[in-house]
Amino acid sequence: MHGPMRAYDKTLEVWHVFEELHSQGKVKQLGISNFYDPEAVARLYSDSKVKPAVIQNRFYADSGYDILIRKFCKEHNIYYQSFWTLTANPTIINSNAVKKMAEKRGITTSQIFFRFMMDIGVVPLTGTTNETHMKQDLAVLDMPALSSEEIQIINEMLSDSI
Ligand SMILES: NC(=O)c1ccc[n+]([C@@H]2O[C@H](COP(=O)([O-])OP(=O)(O)OC[C@H]3O[C@@H](n4cnc5c(N)ncnc54)[C@H](OP(=O)(O)O)[C@@H]3O)[C@@H](O)[C@H]2O)c1
């Protein structure tokens, strides 16, 4: 579901239509996107028969980086997917701290940020028309995790930018 309807009841009505498609075997999983209200997420979860398998949200300072929603996802086995991951975070990605982490490994700052996202339990979405970027993005899957100190440094930058 690309986003919530204006009224919660309508959102639930649409969700029930999707649940029907799920029960007919026409879709395997249901997901929601652009849901930034933690209470609405929890409410939909408790009101639904087929629980959301994934939440896909903009990963940016304006939503406080969805700290509560990410916690809810973790507790309820829901994938949290980020979009605008690179687009919305240039200050952090171009920071000296992230540059140093990238230089140390001979990789790019975007790769560091994607690795950080995976290390904190987020599935980062991206898109590219550039073959080099595509290879770099896929290589992140095989990279070892950042150190806990590095994760803390980037987490603090996220908190500072809220
Ligand atoms: N649910 C929604 O409402 C919603 C809204 C927007 C997007 N999305 C989804 O989110 C996905 C990601 O899109 P996004 O715009 O949010 O992604 P993003 O990661 O914020 O930005 C993608 C941009 O970053 C560049 N890029 C990708 N890999 C890179 C790398 N390794 N180094 C440097 N630059 C890199 C790409 O440019 P180059 O082509 O030059 O590499 C592309 O223009 C989309 O496929 C879309 O399906 C969902």
Ligand as a Chemical Component Dictionary entry (heavy atoms), coordinates in Angstrom:
data_LIG
# 
_chem_comp.id                   LIG 
_chem_comp.type                 NON-POLYMER 
_chem_comp.pdbx_formal_charge   0 
_chem_comp.three_letter_code    LIG 
# 
loop_
_chem_comp_atom.comp_id 
_chem_comp_atom.atom_id 
_chem_comp_atom.alt_atom_id 
_chem_comp_atom.type_symbol 
_chem_comp_atom.charge 
_chem_comp_atom.model_Cartn_x 
_chem_comp_atom.model_Cartn_y 
_chem_comp_atom.model_Cartn_z 
_chem_comp_atom.pdbx_ordinal 
LIG N1  N1  N 0  7.514  4.223 -1.470  1  
LIG C1  C1  C 0  7.738  5.390 -2.021  2  
LIG O1  O1  O 0  6.932  6.320 -1.926  3  
LIG C2  C2  C 0  9.032  5.624 -2.745  4  
LIG C3  C3  C 0  9.411  6.918 -3.084  5  
LIG C4  C4  C 0  10.641 7.106 -3.719  6  
LIG C5  C5  C 0  11.418 6.003 -4.051  7  
LIG N2  N2  N 1  10.989 4.757 -3.728  8  
LIG C6  C6  C 0  11.797 3.578 -4.068  9  
LIG O2  O2  O 0  13.059 3.711 -3.513  10 
LIG C7  C7  C 0  14.015 3.217 -4.435  11 
LIG C8  C8  C 0  15.284 4.015 -4.214  12 
LIG O3  O3  O 0  15.172 5.344 -4.763  13 
LIG P1  P1  P 0  15.736 6.586 -3.986  14 
LIG O4  O4  O 0  15.727 7.746 -4.890  15 
LIG O5  O5  O -1 15.013 6.712 -2.727  16 
LIG O6  O6  O 0  17.275 6.108 -3.731  17 
LIG P2  P2  P 0  18.513 6.908 -3.133  18 
LIG O7  O7  O 0  19.470 5.869 -2.672  19 
LIG O8  O8  O 0  18.135 7.988 -2.188  20 
LIG O9  O9  O 0  19.131 7.666 -4.397  21 
LIG C9  C9  C 0  19.389 7.026 -5.597  22 
LIG C10 C10 C 0  20.392 7.917 -6.333  23 
LIG O10 O10 O 0  21.662 7.659 -5.778  24 
LIG C11 C11 C 0  22.576 7.372 -6.801  25 
LIG N3  N3  N 0  23.366 6.190 -6.372  26 
LIG C12 C12 C 0  22.994 4.894 -6.249  27 
LIG N4  N4  N 0  24.028 4.140 -5.826  28 
LIG C13 C13 C 0  25.075 4.993 -5.660  29 
LIG C14 C14 C 0  26.417 4.838 -5.245  30 
LIG N5  N5  N 0  26.931 3.642 -4.905  31 
LIG N6  N6  N 0  27.213 5.936 -5.184  32 
LIG C15 C15 C 0  26.740 7.153 -5.512  33 
LIG N7  N7  N 0  25.475 7.369 -5.932  34 
LIG C16 C16 C 0  24.651 6.302 -6.000  35 
LIG C17 C17 C 0  21.813 7.092 -8.054  36 
LIG O11 O11 O 0  22.350 7.862 -9.100  37 
LIG P3  P3  P 0  23.133 7.128 -10.327 38 
LIG O12 O12 O 0  22.096 6.636 -11.270 39 
LIG O13 O13 O 0  23.997 8.217 -10.854 40 
LIG O14 O14 O 0  23.933 6.005 -9.705  41 
LIG C18 C18 C 0  20.390 7.588 -7.781  42 
LIG O15 O15 O 0  20.118 8.781 -8.479  43 
LIG C19 C19 C 0  13.399 3.374 -5.808  44 
LIG O16 O16 O 0  13.686 2.233 -6.579  45 
LIG C20 C20 C 0  11.906 3.470 -5.551  46 
LIG O17 O17 O 0  11.266 2.264 -5.938  47 
LIG C21 C21 C 0  9.833  4.542 -3.079  48 
# 
loop_
_chem_comp_bond.comp_id 
_chem_comp_bond.atom_id_1 
_chem_comp_bond.atom_id_2 
_chem_comp_bond.value_order 
_chem_comp_bond.pdbx_ordinal 
LIG N1  C1  SING 1  
LIG C1  O1  DOUB 2  
LIG C1  C2  SING 3  
LIG C2  C3  SING 4  
LIG C2  C21 DOUB 5  
LIG C3  C4  DOUB 6  
LIG C4  C5  SING 7  
LIG C5  N2  DOUB 8  
LIG N2  C6  SING 9  
LIG N2  C21 SING 10 
LIG C6  O2  SING 11 
LIG C6  C20 SING 12 
LIG O2  C7  SING 13 
LIG C7  C8  SING 14 
LIG C7  C19 SING 15 
LIG C8  O3  SING 16 
LIG O3  P1  SING 17 
LIG P1  O4  DOUB 18 
LIG P1  O5  SING 19 
LIG P1  O6  SING 20 
LIG O6  P2  SING 21 
LIG P2  O7  DOUB 22 
LIG P2  O8  SING 23 
LIG P2  O9  SING 24 
LIG O9  C9  SING 25 
LIG C9  C10 SING 26 
LIG C10 O10 SING 27 
LIG C10 C18 SING 28 
LIG O10 C11 SING 29 
LIG C11 N3  SING 30 
LIG C11 C17 SING 31 
LIG N3  C12 SING 32 
LIG N3  C16 SING 33 
LIG C12 N4  DOUB 34 
LIG N4  C13 SING 35 
LIG C13 C14 SING 36 
LIG C13 C16 DOUB 37 
LIG C14 N5  SING 38 
LIG C14 N6  DOUB 39 
LIG N6  C15 SING 40 
LIG C15 N7  DOUB 41 
LIG N7  C16 SING 42 
LIG C17 O11 SING 43 
LIG C17 C18 SING 44 
LIG O11 P3  SING 45 
LIG P3  O12 DOUB 46 
LIG P3  O13 SING 47 
LIG P3  O14 SING 48 
LIG C18 O15 SING 49 
LIG C19 O16 SING 50 
LIG C19 C20 SING 51 
LIG C20 O17 SING 52 
# 
